[in-house]
């Protein structure tokens, strides 16, 4: 979480985000601590590798909005069985509606990556 926050902070303070207004960055781990400290920095996108839970989801949704959250995992760093558990937790999260889950699982990524959307039809 700290490394993710530090990387985002460096992108901001180095001027990279300002110099490249079209740059779209997906921060892992729900943006680390950034959603809790960076109220003016909503240009990033956030994945669900760690933060999705009934207590964390409202904060991430309130900060990033439903269109900047994408399904994410720590694939290759976590055992395969964990993804079933993570998916069950996301599906059981009472804060997430079916339309929010659909956006998070697929629609947001297709909007963010139009060339992928075009290839998928």
C-alpha distances in whole Angstrom, upper triangle without the diagonal:
4,6,5,6,9,10,11,12,14,16,17,18,20,22,21,20,23,25,24,25,25,22,19,16,14,10,8,6,8,7,4,6,9,11,12,13,14,17,19,17,17,18,15,15,12,12,12,11,9,10,14,16,18,17,13,16,18,15,14,17,19,16,16,20,21,21,18,16,17,17,14,14,13,16,18,15,16,20,22,22,19,19,22,20,18,20,22,20,19,23,23,21,24,22,22,26,27,27,24,23,25,24,20,22,24,25,22,22,26,26,23,25,29,30,28,30,33,33,32,35
4,5,5,6,9,10,10,12,14,15,16,18,20,20,19,22,24,24,25,25,22,20,17,15,12,11,10,11,9,6,7,9,12,12,12,14,17,19,17,18,19,16,17,15,15,16,14,13,13,17,19,22,19,16,19,20,17,16,20,21,18,18,22,23,24,20,19,20,20,18,17,16,19,20,18,19,23,25,26,22,23,26,24,21,24,26,23,23,27,27,25,27,25,26,29,31,31,27,26,29,27,23,25,27,28,25,25,28,28,25,27,30,32,30,32,35,35,35,38
4,5,5,6,9,10,11,12,14,15,16,19,18,18,21,23,22,23,23,20,19,15,14,10,10,10,12,10,8,10,11,14,15,15,15,19,20,17,18,18,15,16,14,15,16,14,14,15,18,21,24,22,19,20,22,20,18,21,22,19,19,23,24,24,20,19,19,20,17,16,14,18,18,16,18,22,24,25,22,22,26,25,22,24,27,24,24,28,28,26,29,27,27,30,31,31,27,27,29,27,23,25,26,27,24,23,27,27,23,25,29,29,28,30,33,33,33,36
4,5,5,6,9,10,11,13,14,15,17,16,15,19,21,20,20,20,17,15,12,10,7,7,7,9,6,5,8,8,11,13,13,13,16,17,14,15,15,12,12,11,11,13,12,12,13,16,19,22,20,16,18,20,17,15,18,19,16,15,19,20,20,16,15,16,16,14,14,13,16,18,16,18,21,23,24,21,21,24,23,20,22,25,22,21,25,26,24,26,24,24,27,28,28,24,23,25,23,20,21,23,24,21,20,23,23,20,21,25,26,25,27,30,30,30,33
4,5,5,6,9,10,11,12,14,16,15,15,18,20,19,20,20,17,16,13,12,9,9,9,10,6,5,6,6,9,10,10,10,13,14,12,13,14,11,13,12,13,15,14,14,14,17,19,22,20,16,18,19,16,14,17,18,15,15,18,20,20,17,16,17,19,17,17,17,20,22,19,21,25,26,27,24,24,27,25,22,24,27,24,23,27,27,24,27,24,24,28,29,28,25,25,27,24,21,23,25,25,22,21,25,24,21,23,27,28,28,29,32,33,32,35
4,5,5,6,9,10,10,12,14,14,14,17,19,19,20,21,18,17,14,14,11,12,13,13,10,9,9,9,13,13,12,12,16,16,14,16,16,14,15,15,16,18,17,17,17,21,23,25,23,20,21,23,19,18,21,21,18,18,22,23,23,20,19,20,22,19,20,18,22,23,20,23,26,28,30,26,26,30,28,25,27,30,27,26,30,31,28,30,28,28,31,33,32,28,28,30,27,24,26,27,28,25,24,27,27,23,25,28,30,29,31,34,34,34,37
4,5,5,6,9,10,10,13,11,12,15,16,16,17,18,15,14,11,11,9,10,12,13,10,10,11,10,14,15,14,13,17,16,13,15,14,12,13,13,15,17,16,17,17,21,24,26,25,21,22,23,20,18,21,22,18,17,21,23,22,18,18,19,20,18,18,17,20,21,19,22,26,27,29,26,25,29,28,25,27,30,27,26,29,31,28,31,28,28,31,32,31,27,27,28,26,23,24,25,26,22,21,24,24,20,22,25,26,26,28,30,31,31,34
4,5,5,6,9,10,11,10,9,13,15,14,15,16,13,12,9,10,8,10,12,12,8,9,10,8,11,13,12,10,13,13,9,11,11,9,11,11,14,16,16,17,17,20,22,25,23,19,20,21,18,16,18,19,15,14,18,20,19,15,16,17,19,17,19,18,21,23,21,23,27,28,30,27,26,29,28,25,26,29,27,25,28,30,27,29,26,26,28,30,28,25,25,26,23,21,23,24,24,20,20,23,22,18,20,24,25,25,26,29,30,30,33
4,5,5,6,8,10,10,10,12,15,15,16,18,15,15,12,14,11,14,15,14,11,11,10,8,12,13,11,9,13,12,10,12,12,11,14,14,17,19,19,19,19,22,25,27,24,21,22,23,19,17,20,20,16,16,20,22,22,18,19,20,22,21,22,21,24,26,24,26,30,31,33,30,29,32,31,28,29,32,29,28,31,32,29,31,28,28,31,33,31,28,28,30,27,24,27,27,27,24,23,26,25,22,24,27,28,28,30,33,33,34,36
4,5,5,6,8,8,9,12,13,14,15,17,14,15,13,14,13,15,17,17,13,14,14,12,15,17,14,13,16,15,12,15,14,13,16,17,19,22,21,22,22,25,28,30,28,24,25,26,23,21,23,23,20,19,23,25,24,20,21,22,24,22,23,22,25,26,24,27,31,32,34,31,30,34,33,30,31,34,32,30,34,35,32,34,31,31,34,35,34,30,30,32,29,26,28,29,29,25,24,27,26,22,24,27,28,28,30,33,33,34,36
4,6,6,6,5,6,9,10,10,12,13,11,11,10,12,11,14,17,16,13,14,15,12,15,17,15,13,16,14,11,13,11,10,13,15,17,21,21,22,22,24,27,30,28,24,24,25,22,20,22,22,19,17,21,23,21,18,19,20,22,21,22,22,24,26,25,27,31,32,34,31,30,33,33,29,30,33,31,29,33,34,31,33,30,30,32,33,31,28,29,29,26,24,26,26,26,22,21,24,23,19,21,24,25,25,27,29,30,31,33
4,6,5,6,6,7,10,11,11,14,12,13,11,14,13,16,18,17,13,15,14,11,14,16,13,11,13,11,9,11,10,10,14,16,19,22,22,23,22,25,28,29,27,24,24,24,21,19,21,21,17,16,20,22,21,18,19,21,24,23,24,24,27,29,27,30,33,34,36,33,32,35,34,30,32,34,32,30,33,35,32,33,30,30,32,33,31,28,29,30,27,25,27,27,27,23,23,25,23,20,22,25,26,27,29,31,32,33,35
4,5,8,8,9,11,13,14,17,15,16,15,17,16,19,21,20,16,17,16,13,16,18,14,12,15,13,11,15,14,14,18,19,22,25,25,25,25,28,30,32,30,26,27,27,24,22,24,24,20,20,23,26,25,21,23,25,27,26,27,27,29,31,29,32,35,37,38,35,34,38,37,33,35,37,35,33,36,38,35,36,33,33,35,37,35,32,33,34,30,28,31,31,31,27,26,29,27,24,26,28,30,31,32,34,36,37,38
4,6,8,9,9,11,13,16,14,16,15,18,17,20,22,21,18,19,19,16,19,21,18,16,18,16,14,17,15,15,19,20,23,26,26,27,27,29,32,34,32,29,29,30,27,25,27,26,23,22,25,28,26,23,24,25,28,26,28,27,29,30,29,32,36,37,39,36,35,38,38,34,36,39,37,35,38,39,37,38,35,35,37,38,36,33,34,35,31,29,32,31,31,27,27,29,27,24,25,28,29,30,32,33,34,36,38
4,6,5,6,8,10,13,12,14,14,17,17,20,23,22,18,20,20,17,19,21,18,16,18,15,13,15,13,14,18,20,23,26,27,28,27,30,33,34,33,29,29,29,26,24,26,25,22,21,24,26,24,21,24,25,28,27,28,28,31,32,31,33,37,38,40,37,36,39,39,35,36,39,37,35,38,39,36,38,35,34,36,37,35,32,33,34,30,29,31,30,30,26,25,27,25,22,24,26,27,28,30,32,33,34,36
4,5,5,6,9,11,9,11,11,15,15,18,21,20,17,19,20,17,19,21,19,16,18,16,13,15,12,12,16,18,21,24,25,26,26,28,31,33,32,28,28,29,26,23,25,25,21,20,23,25,23,19,22,22,25,24,26,26,28,29,28,31,35,35,38,35,33,37,36,33,34,37,35,33,36,38,35,37,34,33,35,35,33,30,31,31,28,26,28,28,27,23,22,24,22,19,20,23,24,25,27,28,30,31,33
4,6,5,6,8,7,9,9,13,13,17,20,18,15,18,18,15,17,19,17,14,16,13,10,11,8,9,13,16,19,22,23,24,24,26,29,31,30,26,25,26,23,21,22,22,18,17,19,21,19,16,19,20,23,22,25,25,27,29,28,31,34,35,37,34,32,35,35,31,32,35,33,30,33,35,32,34,31,30,32,32,30,27,28,28,25,24,26,25,24,20,20,22,20,17,18,21,22,23,25,26,28,29,31
4,5,6,9,9,12,13,16,17,21,23,22,19,21,21,17,19,21,19,15,16,13,11,13,10,12,16,19,22,26,27,28,27,29,32,34,32,29,28,28,25,23,24,23,20,19,21,23,21,19,22,23,26,26,28,29,31,33,32,34,38,38,40,37,36,39,38,35,35,38,36,33,36,38,35,36,33,32,34,35,32,29,31,31,27,26,29,28,27,23,23,24,22,19,21,23,24,26,27,28,30,32,33
4,6,9,9,12,14,18,19,22,25,24,21,23,24,20,22,25,22,19,20,17,15,16,13,15,18,21,24,27,28,30,29,32,35,36,35,32,31,31,29,26,27,27,23,22,24,26,23,21,24,25,28,27,29,30,31,33,33,35,39,39,41,39,37,40,40,36,37,40,38,36,38,40,38,39,36,35,36,37,34,32,33,33,29,28,30,29,28,24,24,25,23,20,21,22,23,25,27,28,30,31,33
4,5,5,9,11,15,17,20,23,22,19,22,23,20,21,24,22,19,20,17,14,15,11,13,15,19,21,25,26,28,28,29,33,35,34,30,29,30,27,24,25,25,22,20,22,23,21,18,21,22,25,24,27,27,29,30,31,33,36,36,39,36,34,37,37,34,34,37,36,33,36,38,35,37,34,32,34,34,31,29,30,29,26,25,27,26,24,21,20,21,19,16,17,19,20,22,23,24,26,28,29
4,6,8,11,14,16,20,23,21,19,22,22,19,20,23,21,18,18,15,13,12,9,11,14,17,20,24,26,27,27,28,31,33,32,28,27,27,25,22,23,23,20,17,19,21,18,16,19,20,24,24,27,28,29,31,32,34,37,37,39,36,34,36,37,33,33,36,35,32,34,36,33,35,31,30,31,32,29,26,28,27,24,23,25,24,22,19,19,20,17,14,16,17,19,21,22,23,25,27,28
4,6,10,13,16,19,22,21,19,22,23,20,21,24,23,20,20,17,14,13,10,11,13,16,19,23,24,27,26,27,31,32,32,28,27,27,26,22,22,23,20,17,19,20,17,15,18,18,22,22,25,26,27,29,30,32,35,35,37,34,32,34,35,31,31,34,33,30,32,35,32,34,31,29,30,30,27,25,26,25,21,21,23,21,20,17,16,16,14,11,13,14,15,17,18,19,22,23,24
4,6,10,13,16,19,18,16,19,21,18,19,22,21,18,19,17,13,13,9,9,11,14,17,20,21,24,24,25,29,31,30,26,25,26,24,21,21,22,19,16,18,19,16,14,16,17,20,19,22,23,24,26,27,29,32,32,34,31,29,32,32,29,29,32,31,28,31,33,31,32,29,28,29,29,26,24,25,24,21,20,22,20,19,16,15,16,14,11,12,14,15,17,18,20,21,23,24
4,7,10,13,16,15,13,17,19,16,16,20,20,17,18,16,12,11,7,6,7,11,13,17,18,20,20,22,25,27,27,23,22,23,21,18,18,19,17,14,15,16,13,10,13,13,16,16,19,20,21,24,24,26,29,28,31,28,26,28,29,25,25,29,27,24,27,29,27,29,26,24,25,25,23,21,21,21,17,16,18,17,16,12,11,13,11,8,10,12,14,15,16,18,20,21,22
4,6,10,13,12,10,14,16,13,14,18,18,15,17,16,12,11,8,5,6,8,10,14,15,17,17,19,23,25,25,21,20,21,19,16,17,19,16,13,15,16,14,10,11,12,14,13,16,17,18,21,21,23,26,26,28,25,23,26,26,23,23,26,25,22,25,28,25,27,25,23,25,25,23,20,20,21,17,16,17,17,17,13,12,14,13,10,11,15,16,16,18,20,21,22,24
4,6,10,9,8,12,14,12,13,17,17,15,17,16,13,11,10,6,4,5,7,11,11,14,14,16,19,22,22,18,17,19,17,14,15,17,15,12,14,14,12,9,9,8,11,10,12,13,15,18,18,19,23,22,24,22,19,22,23,19,19,23,21,19,22,24,22,24,22,20,22,22,21,18,17,18,15,13,14,14,15,11,10,13,13,10,11,15,16,16,17,20,21,21,23
4,7,6,5,8,11,10,11,14,15,13,15,16,12,11,11,7,6,5,6,9,10,11,12,14,17,20,19,16,15,17,15,12,14,16,14,11,14,15,14,10,10,10,11,10,12,12,15,17,17,18,21,22,23,20,19,22,22,18,19,22,20,18,22,23,21,24,21,20,23,23,22,19,18,19,17,14,16,17,17,14,13,17,16,13,15,19,20,19,21,24,24,24,26
4,6,6,7,11,11,12,15,16,16,18,19,15,14,14,10,9,6,5,7,6,8,10,12,15,19,18,14,14,17,16,12,15,17,15,13,16,16,15,12,10,10,10,7,8,9,12,14,13,14,18,18,20,17,16,19,18,15,16,19,18,16,19,21,19,22,20,19,22,22,22,19,18,19,17,14,15,16,18,15,14,18,18,15,17,20,22,20,21,25,25,24,27
4,5,6,9,10,11,13,15,15,17,19,16,15,16,12,11,7,6,6,5,5,6,9,12,15,15,11,12,15,13,11,14,16,14,13,16,16,16,13,11,11,10,8,8,9,12,15,13,14,17,18,19,15,14,17,16,13,15,17,15,14,18,19,17,20,18,17,21,22,22,18,17,19,18,14,15,18,19,17,16,20,20,18,20,23,25,23,24,27,27,26,29
4,6,8,8,8,11,13,13,14,16,14,12,13,10,8,5,5,6,7,7,6,8,11,14,13,9,9,12,10,7,10,12,11,9,12,12,13,10,8,9,10,9,11,12,15,18,17,17,20,20,21,18,16,19,18,14,15,18,15,13,17,18,15,18,16,15,18,20,19,15,15,17,15,12,14,16,17,15,15,19,18,16,19,22,24,22,23,27,27,26,28
4,6,5,6,9,10,10,12,14,11,10,11,8,8,6,7,9,10,10,9,12,15,17,16,12,12,14,11,9,12,13,10,10,13,14,14,11,10,11,13,12,13,14,17,20,18,19,22,23,24,20,19,22,21,17,19,21,19,17,21,22,19,21,19,18,21,23,22,18,18,20,18,15,17,19,19,16,16,20,19,17,19,23,24,23,24,28,28,28,30
4,6,7,9,10,11,13,15,13,13,15,12,12,9,10,11,10,9,8,12,14,17,15,11,13,15,12,10,14,15,12,12,16,17,18,15,13,14,15,13,14,14,17,20,17,18,22,23,24,20,20,22,21,18,20,22,19,18,22,22,19,22,20,20,23,25,25,21,21,23,21,18,20,22,23,20,20,23,23,20,23,26,28,26,28,31,31,31,33
4,6,6,7,8,11,14,12,13,15,13,14,11,13,13,14,12,10,14,15,17,14,11,13,14,11,10,14,14,11,13,16,18,19,16,15,17,18,17,18,17,21,23,21,21,25,26,27,23,23,25,23,20,22,24,21,20,24,24,21,22,20,21,24,26,26,22,22,25,23,20,22,24,25,22,22,26,25,23,25,29,30,29,30,34,34,34,36
4,5,5,5,8,10,8,9,12,10,11,10,13,14,15,14,12,15,17,19,16,13,14,14,11,10,13,13,9,10,14,16,17,14,14,16,18,17,18,19,22,25,23,23,27,28,29,25,24,27,25,22,24,26,23,21,24,25,22,23,20,21,24,26,25,21,22,24,22,19,22,23,23,20,21,24,23,20,23,26,28,28,28,32,33,32,34
4,6,6,7,10,8,8,11,10,11,9,12,13,15,13,11,13,15,16,14,10,11,11,7,6,9,9,6,7,11,13,15,12,12,15,17,17,18,19,23,26,24,24,27,28,28,25,24,26,24,21,22,24,21,19,22,22,19,20,17,18,21,23,22,18,19,22,19,17,20,22,22,18,20,23,22,20,23,26,28,27,28,31,32,31,33
4,6,7,11,11,11,15,14,14,13,15,15,17,15,12,14,15,16,13,10,12,11,8,8,11,10,8,10,14,16,18,15,15,18,20,19,21,22,25,28,26,26,29,30,30,26,26,28,26,22,24,25,22,21,24,24,20,21,18,19,23,25,25,21,22,25,22,20,23,25,25,22,23,27,25,23,26,29,32,31,31,35,36,35,37
4,6,9,9,11,14,14,15,15,17,18,19,18,15,18,19,20,17,14,16,15,11,12,14,13,10,12,16,19,20,17,17,20,22,22,23,24,27,29,27,28,31,32,33,29,29,31,29,26,27,29,25,24,27,27,24,25,22,23,26,29,28,24,25,28,25,23,26,27,27,24,25,28,26,24,27,30,33,32,33,36,37,37,38
4,6,5,8,11,11,13,13,16,18,19,19,16,19,20,21,19,16,16,16,12,12,14,12,9,10,14,17,18,15,16,19,21,21,23,24,27,29,28,29,32,33,34,30,29,31,30,26,28,29,26,25,28,28,25,25,22,23,26,28,26,23,24,26,23,22,25,26,25,22,23,26,24,22,25,28,30,30,30,33,35,35,36
4,6,7,11,12,14,14,18,19,21,20,17,19,21,21,19,16,16,15,11,11,12,10,7,9,12,16,16,14,16,19,22,22,25,26,29,32,30,31,34,35,35,31,30,32,31,27,28,30,27,25,27,28,24,24,21,22,24,27,25,22,24,26,23,21,25,26,25,21,23,26,23,22,25,27,30,30,30,33,35,35,36
4,6,9,11,14,15,19,21,23,22,20,22,24,24,22,19,19,18,14,14,15,12,9,10,13,16,16,14,17,20,23,23,26,27,30,33,31,32,36,36,37,33,32,34,33,29,30,32,29,27,30,30,27,27,24,24,26,28,26,23,25,26,23,22,25,26,25,21,22,25,22,20,24,26,29,29,29,32,34,34,35
4,6,7,10,12,16,18,20,20,18,20,22,23,22,18,18,17,14,13,14,13,9,9,12,15,15,12,14,17,20,20,23,24,27,29,28,29,33,33,34,31,29,32,31,27,28,30,28,25,28,29,26,27,23,23,25,27,25,22,23,25,21,20,23,23,22,19,20,22,20,18,21,23,26,26,26,29,31,31,32
4,5,8,10,14,16,18,19,17,18,21,21,20,17,16,15,13,11,11,11,7,6,9,12,11,9,11,14,18,18,21,23,25,28,27,28,31,32,32,29,27,30,29,25,25,28,25,23,25,26,23,24,20,20,22,24,21,18,20,21,18,17,20,20,19,15,16,19,17,15,18,20,23,23,23,26,28,28,29
4,7,10,14,17,19,20,18,20,23,24,23,20,18,18,16,14,14,14,11,8,11,13,11,9,12,14,17,18,21,22,25,27,27,28,31,31,33,30,27,30,30,26,26,29,27,24,26,28,25,26,23,22,23,25,22,19,21,21,18,17,20,19,18,14,15,17,14,12,15,18,20,21,21,24,26,26,27
4,7,10,13,15,17,16,17,20,22,21,18,16,17,15,12,13,14,11,8,11,12,11,7,9,11,14,14,17,19,21,24,23,24,28,28,29,26,24,27,26,23,23,26,24,21,24,26,23,25,21,20,22,23,21,18,19,20,16,15,17,17,16,13,13,16,14,11,14,17,19,19,20,23,24,24,26
4,7,10,13,14,13,14,18,20,20,16,14,16,14,11,11,13,11,7,10,10,8,5,6,7,11,11,14,16,18,21,21,22,25,25,26,23,21,23,23,19,19,22,21,18,20,23,20,22,19,17,19,20,18,15,15,16,13,11,13,14,13,9,10,13,12,9,12,15,18,17,17,21,22,21,23
4,7,9,11,10,11,14,17,16,13,12,14,12,8,10,12,10,8,10,10,10,6,5,6,8,8,11,13,16,19,18,19,22,22,23,20,18,20,20,16,17,19,17,15,18,20,17,19,17,15,18,19,17,14,14,15,13,10,12,13,14,11,11,14,14,12,14,18,20,18,19,22,23,22,25
4,6,8,8,9,13,16,16,13,11,14,14,10,11,15,13,11,12,11,11,8,6,5,5,5,8,10,12,16,15,16,18,18,19,16,14,17,16,13,13,16,15,12,15,17,15,18,16,14,17,17,17,13,12,14,12,9,10,12,13,11,10,14,15,13,14,18,20,18,18,22,22,21,24
4,6,6,6,10,13,13,10,9,13,13,10,11,15,14,12,13,12,13,11,7,6,5,5,7,9,12,15,15,14,16,16,17,13,11,14,13,9,10,13,11,9,12,14,12,15,14,12,15,16,16,13,11,13,12,9,10,13,15,13,13,16,17,16,17,21,22,20,21,24,24,23,25
4,6,8,11,15,15,12,12,16,15,12,15,18,17,15,17,16,16,14,11,9,7,5,4,6,9,12,11,11,13,14,14,11,10,13,12,8,10,13,12,11,14,16,14,18,17,16,19,19,19,16,14,16,16,12,12,15,17,16,15,18,20,18,19,23,24,21,22,26,25,24,27
4,6,9,12,12,9,10,14,13,11,14,17,16,15,17,17,18,16,12,12,10,8,8,8,12,15,13,12,14,15,15,12,11,14,12,9,11,13,11,11,14,15,13,17,16,15,19,20,21,17,16,18,18,14,15,18,20,18,18,22,23,21,22,26,27,25,26,29,29,28,30
4,6,9,9,6,7,10,10,8,11,13,13,13,14,14,16,14,11,12,11,10,11,12,15,18,16,15,18,19,18,14,14,16,14,10,12,14,11,10,14,14,11,14,13,13,17,18,19,15,14,18,17,13,15,18,20,17,18,22,22,21,23,26,28,26,26,30,30,28,31
4,7,8,6,5,9,10,8,10,13,14,13,14,13,15,14,10,11,10,10,11,13,16,19,18,16,18,18,17,14,13,14,12,9,10,11,8,6,10,10,8,11,10,10,13,15,16,13,11,15,14,11,13,16,18,16,17,21,21,20,23,26,28,25,25,29,29,27,29
4,5,5,6,9,10,10,11,14,15,15,16,15,18,17,14,14,13,14,14,16,19,22,20,18,20,20,18,15,15,15,12,10,11,11,7,7,10,9,6,9,9,10,13,15,17,14,13,17,17,14,16,19,21,19,21,24,25,24,26,29,31,29,28,32,33,30,32
4,6,6,7,10,11,11,13,15,16,16,15,18,18,15,17,16,17,18,20,23,26,24,22,23,23,22,18,18,18,15,13,14,13,9,9,11,9,6,7,6,9,12,15,17,14,14,18,18,16,17,21,22,21,23,26,26,26,28,31,33,31,30,34,35,32,34
4,6,7,8,10,11,12,14,15,16,16,19,18,16,18,17,18,19,20,23,26,25,23,25,25,23,20,20,20,17,15,16,16,12,12,14,13,9,10,9,12,15,18,19,16,16,20,20,17,20,23,24,22,24,27,27,26,29,32,34,32,32,36,37,34,36
4,6,5,6,9,10,11,12,13,14,17,15,13,15,15,15,16,18,21,24,22,21,23,24,22,19,18,19,17,14,16,16,12,11,14,14,10,12,10,11,15,18,19,15,15,19,18,15,18,21,21,19,21,24,24,23,26,29,31,29,29,33,34,32,34
4,5,5,6,8,10,10,11,10,13,13,10,12,13,14,16,18,21,24,23,21,23,23,22,19,18,19,17,13,14,15,11,10,12,12,8,9,7,8,12,14,15,11,12,15,14,12,15,18,18,16,18,21,21,21,24,26,29,27,26,30,31,29,31
4,6,5,6,8,10,10,10,14,14,12,15,16,17,19,22,24,28,26,25,27,27,26,23,22,22,20,17,18,18,14,13,15,14,10,10,7,9,12,15,15,12,14,17,16,14,17,20,20,18,20,23,22,22,25,28,31,29,28,32,33,31,32
4,5,5,6,8,10,11,14,13,12,15,16,17,19,21,24,27,26,25,27,28,27,24,23,24,22,18,19,20,17,15,18,17,13,14,11,12,15,18,18,15,16,19,17,15,19,21,21,18,21,24,23,22,25,28,30,29,29,32,34,32,33
4,5,5,6,7,9,11,10,8,11,13,14,16,18,21,25,23,23,25,25,25,22,20,22,20,17,17,19,16,13,16,17,13,14,11,11,15,17,16,13,14,17,14,12,16,18,18,15,17,20,19,18,21,24,27,25,25,29,30,28,30
4,5,5,5,6,9,9,8,11,13,15,18,20,23,27,26,25,27,27,27,23,22,23,21,18,18,19,16,13,16,16,13,13,9,9,12,14,13,10,12,14,12,11,15,16,16,13,16,19,18,17,21,23,26,25,24,27,29,27,28
4,6,6,8,11,11,11,15,17,19,21,24,26,30,29,28,31,30,30,27,25,26,25,21,21,22,19,17,19,19,15,15,11,12,14,17,16,13,15,18,15,15,18,20,19,16,19,22,20,20,23,25,29,28,27,30,32,30,31
4,6,9,11,10,10,14,16,18,20,22,25,28,27,27,30,30,30,27,25,27,25,22,22,24,21,18,21,21,18,18,14,15,17,20,18,15,17,19,16,15,19,20,19,16,18,21,19,18,22,24,27,26,26,29,31,30,31
4,7,8,6,7,11,14,15,18,20,23,26,26,26,28,28,29,25,23,25,24,20,21,22,20,17,20,21,17,18,15,14,16,18,16,13,15,16,13,12,16,17,16,12,15,17,15,14,18,20,23,23,22,25,27,26,27
4,6,6,7,11,14,16,20,22,25,28,28,27,30,29,29,26,24,25,24,21,20,22,20,17,18,20,16,16,13,12,14,15,13,10,13,14,11,11,15,15,14,11,14,16,14,14,18,20,23,22,21,25,27,25,26
4,6,6,9,12,14,18,21,23,27,26,26,28,27,27,24,22,23,22,19,18,19,18,14,16,17,14,15,11,10,11,12,10,7,9,10,8,8,11,12,11,9,12,14,13,13,16,18,21,20,19,22,24,22,23
4,6,8,12,14,18,21,23,26,26,26,29,27,28,25,22,24,24,20,19,21,20,16,18,20,17,18,15,13,13,14,11,9,11,11,7,8,11,11,9,6,9,11,9,9,13,15,18,17,16,19,21,20,20
4,7,10,12,16,18,20,24,24,24,27,26,27,24,21,23,23,19,19,21,19,16,18,20,18,19,16,14,15,16,14,11,12,13,9,8,11,12,10,7,9,12,10,9,12,15,18,17,16,20,22,21,22
4,7,9,13,15,17,21,21,21,23,22,23,20,17,19,19,15,15,17,16,12,15,17,15,16,14,12,14,14,13,9,10,11,8,6,9,10,10,7,9,12,12,11,13,16,19,17,17,21,22,20,22
4,6,10,13,14,18,18,18,21,19,20,18,15,17,17,14,13,16,15,12,14,17,15,17,15,13,14,14,13,10,9,10,8,5,6,8,9,6,6,10,11,10,12,15,17,15,15,18,19,17,20
4,7,11,12,15,16,15,17,16,17,14,11,13,14,10,9,13,12,9,12,15,14,17,15,13,14,14,14,11,9,10,9,5,5,8,10,9,8,12,14,13,14,17,18,16,16,20,20,18,20
4,7,8,12,12,12,15,14,15,13,10,13,13,10,10,14,13,11,14,17,16,19,18,15,18,17,17,15,12,13,13,9,9,11,13,12,10,14,16,14,15,18,19,16,18,21,21,19,22
4,5,9,9,8,11,10,12,9,7,11,11,8,10,13,13,12,15,17,16,20,19,18,20,20,20,18,15,16,16,12,11,14,17,16,14,17,19,17,18,21,22,19,20,24,23,21,25
4,6,6,6,9,10,12,10,9,13,13,11,13,16,15,15,18,20,19,23,22,21,24,23,24,21,19,20,20,16,15,17,20,19,17,20,22,20,20,24,24,21,23,26,25,24,27
4,5,6,8,8,11,9,8,12,13,12,13,16,16,16,19,21,21,25,25,22,25,24,25,22,19,20,20,17,15,17,20,19,17,20,22,20,20,23,23,20,22,25,23,22,26
4,6,7,8,12,11,11,14,16,15,16,19,20,20,22,24,24,28,28,26,29,28,28,26,23,24,24,21,19,21,24,23,20,23,25,23,22,26,25,22,25,27,25,24,28
4,7,9,12,10,11,15,15,14,16,19,19,19,22,24,24,27,27,26,29,28,29,26,24,25,25,21,20,22,25,24,22,25,27,25,24,28,27,25,27,30,28,27,31
4,6,8,7,8,12,12,11,14,16,16,17,20,21,21,25,25,24,27,26,28,25,22,24,24,21,19,22,25,24,22,25,27,26,25,29,29,26,28,31,29,28,31
4,6,6,8,10,11,12,14,16,16,18,20,21,22,26,27,25,28,27,29,26,23,25,26,22,20,23,26,26,24,27,29,28,27,31,30,27,29,32,30,28,32
4,5,6,8,10,11,12,14,15,16,18,20,21,25,26,24,26,25,26,25,21,22,24,21,18,20,24,24,22,25,28,26,26,29,28,25,26,29,27,25,29
4,5,6,7,9,10,11,13,15,16,17,19,23,24,23,25,24,26,24,21,22,24,21,19,21,25,25,24,26,29,28,28,31,31,27,28,31,30,27,31
4,5,5,6,9,10,11,12,14,15,16,20,21,20,22,22,24,22,19,21,22,19,17,20,23,23,22,25,27,26,26,29,30,26,28,31,29,27,30
4,5,5,6,8,10,10,12,14,15,19,20,18,20,19,21,19,16,17,19,15,13,16,20,20,19,21,24,23,23,26,26,23,24,27,26,24,27
4,5,5,6,9,10,10,12,14,18,19,17,19,18,20,19,15,17,19,16,14,17,21,21,20,23,25,25,25,28,28,25,25,29,27,25,27
4,5,5,6,9,10,10,12,16,17,16,19,18,21,19,16,18,20,17,15,19,22,22,22,25,27,26,27,30,31,27,28,31,30,27,30
4,5,5,6,9,10,11,14,15,14,16,16,18,16,13,16,17,14,13,16,19,19,19,22,24,23,24,27,28,25,25,29,28,25,28
4,5,5,6,8,10,13,14,12,14,13,16,14,10,13,15,12,10,14,17,17,17,20,22,22,22,25,26,23,23,26,26,23,25
4,5,5,6,9,12,14,12,14,14,16,15,12,14,17,14,13,17,19,20,20,23,25,25,26,28,30,26,26,30,29,26,28
4,5,5,6,10,11,11,13,14,16,14,12,15,16,14,13,17,20,20,20,23,25,24,26,29,30,27,27,31,30,28,30
4,5,5,9,9,8,10,11,13,11,8,11,13,10,10,14,16,16,17,20,21,21,23,25,27,24,24,27,27,25,27
4,6,8,10,8,9,9,12,11,8,11,13,11,11,14,16,17,18,20,22,23,24,26,28,25,24,28,28,25,26
4,6,9,8,10,11,14,13,11,14,16,14,14,18,20,20,21,24,25,26,27,29,32,29,28,31,31,28,30
4,5,6,9,10,13,11,10,13,15,13,14,17,19,19,20,23,24,24,26,28,31,28,27,31,31,29,30
4,5,7,10,13,11,11,14,16,15,16,19,20,20,22,25,25,26,28,30,33,30,29,32,33,30,32
4,6,10,11,9,10,13,14,13,15,18,18,18,20,23,23,23,26,28,31,29,27,31,32,29,30
4,7,8,6,6,10,10,10,12,14,15,15,17,19,20,20,23,25,27,25,24,27,28,26,27
4,5,5,6,9,10,10,12,14,14,15,18,19,19,21,23,24,27,25,23,27,28,25,25
4,5,5,6,9,10,10,12,12,14,16,17,18,20,22,23,25,23,21,24,25,22,23
4,5,5,6,9,10,11,10,11,14,15,15,17,19,20,23,21,19,22,23,20,20
4,5,5,6,9,10,9,10,13,14,14,16,18,20,23,21,19,22,24,21,22
4,5,5,6,8,9,10,12,14,15,16,18,20,22,19,18,22,22,20,21
4,5,5,6,6,9,10,11,13,14,16,17,19,17,15,18,19,16,17
4,6,6,4,5,8,9,10,11,13,15,17,15,14,17,19,16,17
4,6,7,6,8,10,11,11,13,16,18,16,15,18,19,17,19
4,7,8,8,10,12,12,13,15,17,14,14,17,17,15,17
4,6,5,6,9,10,11,12,14,11,10,14,14,12,13
4,5,5,6,9,10,11,13,11,9,13,14,12,13
4,5,5,6,9,10,13,12,10,14,16,14,15
4,5,5,6,8,11,9,8,12,13,12,14
4,5,5,6,8,7,5,9,10,9,10
4,6,6,9,9,7,10,13,12,13
4,6,9,9,9,12,14,14,15
4,6,6,6,9,10,11,13
4,5,5,6,9,10,10
4,5,5,6,9,10
4,5,5,6,9
4,5,5,6
4,5,5
4,5
4
